[in-house]
């Protein structure tokens, strides 16, 4: 069994219209918005040379 990573609650300041439009896409596709942001962060971290994931 792997270790479960702790979750961190954050606050974001986003353009309201961009947020609404992306949230609609997430809702239509059954995506969880926070997971989309997490996946983006992991991808960008790897792309910038961080190897450990």
C-alpha positions as CSV (number, residue, x, y, z in Angstrom):
1,X,0.0,0.0,0.0
2,X,1.2,3.5,-0.9
3,X,1.2,6.5,1.5
4,X,-1.8,8.8,1.1
5,X,-0.8,12.4,0.5
6,X,-2.2,15.1,2.7
7,X,-4.6,17.5,1.0
8,X,-4.1,21.3,1.2
9,X,-7.0,23.7,1.0
10,X,-6.1,26.9,-0.9
11,X,-7.8,30.1,-2.0
12,X,-7.5,31.3,-5.6
13,X,-8.3,34.6,-7.2
14,X,-9.6,34.0,-10.8
15,X,-11.2,35.9,-13.5
16,X,-14.9,35.3,-12.9
17,X,-15.8,34.7,-16.5
18,X,-12.9,32.3,-17.1
19,X,-13.9,30.4,-14.0
20,X,-17.6,30.2,-15.0
21,X,-16.7,28.9,-18.5
22,X,-14.2,26.3,-17.3
23,X,-16.6,25.2,-14.5
24,X,-19.3,24.6,-17.1
25,X,-16.8,22.4,-19.1
26,X,-16.0,20.5,-15.9
27,X,-19.7,20.0,-15.1
28,X,-20.5,18.7,-18.6
29,X,-17.6,16.2,-18.5
30,X,-18.0,15.1,-14.9
31,X,-14.6,16.5,-14.0
32,X,-13.7,17.7,-10.5
33,X,-12.4,21.3,-10.9
34,X,-9.8,20.9,-8.0
35,X,-8.5,17.6,-9.6
36,X,-8.0,19.4,-12.9
37,X,-5.9,22.1,-11.2
38,X,-4.0,19.4,-9.3
39,X,-3.2,17.5,-12.5
40,X,-2.1,20.7,-14.2
41,X,0.3,21.5,-11.3
42,X,1.8,18.0,-11.4
43,X,2.3,18.2,-15.1
44,X,4.0,21.6,-14.9
45,X,6.1,20.5,-12.0
46,X,7.4,17.5,-14.0
47,X,7.9,19.6,-17.1
48,X,10.1,21.9,-15.0
49,X,12.4,19.2,-13.9
50,X,11.0,17.8,-10.7
51,X,11.4,14.0,-11.0
52,X,9.8,12.7,-7.7
53,X,6.1,11.9,-8.2
